[in-house]
Amino acid sequence: MVPPSPVDSSIVRESILAHGQRIMAGKGFSAVGLNEILAASGVPKGSFYHYFGSKDAFGEALLESYFADYLAELDATLDAPGLTMAQRLMNYWRNWQDTQSFSDCQGRCLAVKLGAEVADLSESMRLALKGGTTGITDRLARAIGAGTAEGSLSVDGTPDAAAHSLYQLWLGASLMAKIERTTRPFETALATTRRILHLPL
C-alpha cells in the first residue's frame, strides 16, 4: 500500500480535526469515540494513529487548531477599520453571544464545552486550554489599553485585570445560558461589560 503524501496527510488530518471539533462541541470529549469521528471524516478506522499518537494528542491538536482560528477571528474583529476600540470590543462580545448558542454552537464553543472536562483529564489539554485562553485575554487587555488611550472607554484598575474579569464573566454566561436555555445570561453579561468599560447602557 502506498503511504499518503504529506499534502494528503495534512488534508486528512485537518478533516479529522474539523469533524472532531464539531462533534465534541456537542457531546464533549469523553463521550465521543474515535470511530465516530473517523466515520464522519470518511477515514478508515485503523488509520487514526497515523495522524495522532493518542486520543489525548488528538485533543491537544484539536484545541490548538480551535484557538488558532479563534485568535485569528479575534484579531480581525479588533483590527476592524473605521471603529473605535470600544465599538470593536462590543462587536466581539455581541459575536460571542451570537455564536455561543446554548443549543447548537456548531463547533464554535469548544473552550466552553471542554474546559472543565478535559482540564482534569489531561495535562497536555489543560496547557493547550491555558495557552489559548491566555492568548484571548492578552489581546483583550491590549485592546482595552488602546481604548483607554484613545478615550473611547475606561476601566477601574488595569486593562489586564479588566480583560480577565470580562473573559471569566462571558465564560460563566455561556455556561449559565446552557443551563437555563435562555439568552438572559448573555444580556446580563453585555450590560455588565458596558459598566466595566464605562460605556452607556
N, C-alpha and C positions, 0 to 999 in steps of 0.2 A: 504494500500500500504506500503510495507517495504521500509524504507528510505535507501539510498545507504550507503555503508560502507565508513569510512574515506578514505580508499585507492581508492575506486571507485570515490568518490567525488573529490579527488586530481587529478585523471587522467582526469576526465571530465573537471575540472577547467582548467587544463593545455591545453586541447584540445581547449577550448573556447578561451583562450589567444593566442594560436598559430594561429588559424584561424583568430581571430580578428587582430592580428599583420599583417598578410599577406594582408587582405582586406583593412585595414586602411592605410597601406603604399602606396596603390594605389589610394585610394579615399579620404583620410582624415578622421577626427574624426566625424565632424558634419554630413557629407553626408552619413554615414553608420548607418543603423538602426540595432537594436539588433536582429531583426528577421533574417536578412541576415547572421549575424554571427552564430546564433543558428542553422539555416538551414545548413550552411556549416559544422558545428560541429556535426550535427546529434543529437542535443539536443532538447527536447520538448520546445515549445515556452514559456510555463508558468513557466519554472524552472530556469530562469536566476537569479532571486533574491534569489534562494537557494545558489548560488555561489558568487554573488556580490550584495552589498546593493543598488547600483545605477549605472548609466552609468558612472558617474564621478569616482566612486570607481573602476569600471572596467578599465577605462582609466589609473588611477593611478597604478593599479596592472599590467596593460599591459606595462607601461613604466618601472616599477621596474623590471619586468621579462626581458624586452628587454635589459636594461642596465646591468643586472646581466650576461646575455650571452655575451654581447658586451665586458664587462670588463674582463671576463674570456678569451675571444679570444685575447684581447689586452695584457693581462698578458703572454699568451703563445707566442705571437709574440715577446714581449720584453725580454722574457727569452730564446729565441731560442739559442741552443748551437752552438759554433763554429763561431760566428759572432761578429763583433764589434757592439757597441751600435748604431753607425751611420748607419750601414747596417740594423739593426733591425728596427730602426725608418723609414728608407726609405722603407723597406718592408711594414710597416704599411700604409704609405701614398699610395704606389702602390696598396695595397689591398683595400684601401678606393676607389681609382679610379675604380678598377675592380668591386666592389660590389655596389657602389652608382650610379648605372646606371641611366641616365635620362629617360629611357624608362620602365625598369622593375627591381626594386631592390629586389623583392621577399621578402618583409618584413624586409630587412636589413637596410633601411634608415628611420626608424621611427622618429628619432630625427629631421632629416631634414624635413620630411613631416609634422610632427605635431607641431614642435617647436613654430612657430609664432602663429599658430591657437589656440592651447589649452592654451598657456600661458595667454591669455586674457579671456579664458572661465572658467577656474577652478584653484583656488589657490593650491589645492592639486596636480593637474597635473603639475602646474608650479614648485612646490617644488620637485616633482619627476624628472622633467627635470633638475632642478638645481643640485640636488644631483648626478644624473647620469653624467652630463657634468663635474661637479667638480671632480668626480672620474677619468674621462678621462684626464683632464688637470693636475691633481695631478700626475698621472702615467707618463705623458709625461714630466713633469718638472723633476721628479726623473730620468727618462731616459736621458734627456738632461744633467742633472748634472753628471750622471755617464759617459756619453760620453765625457764630458769636462774633467773629471778626468782622463780618460784613454787616452785622446788625439786624439780620432777619430773624434771629431767635436769641434766647439767653437761657442759662441754666443756673441753678443754685449748686455750687460745688464745681467739680472738674468735669470736662467733657467725657473723660473715661468713666467716671462714676455714673454719669447720666446714661451713657451708652449701655453699660452693664445693667442698670436698673430697667431701661426700656426693653432690652432684649429679653430679660427674665420676665418682665411683665407680659410680653407678647407670647412667649412660650407657655406661660401659665394660662393665658387667654385661650390659646389653641387647645390645650387640654380640657379646659372647662367647656369650651364650645362642643367638644366631642361628648362630654358627659351630659351636658344639658340639651344637646341637639338644637341649639338656637345660636344666633349670631350676637346675642346680648353681651357675652364676654368681650367680643371684639369692639362693640360700641363703647363699652366701658373703658377698654384699653385705649381706644382712639381719643376719648375725652381726657384720660389721664396723661396720655402722651402730649396733648396740647398744653396741659397745665405744666408738665415738667419742662417743656420747651418755651413756656411763657408765650403761647400763641393764643389768639382769640378762639373762644369755644364756638 
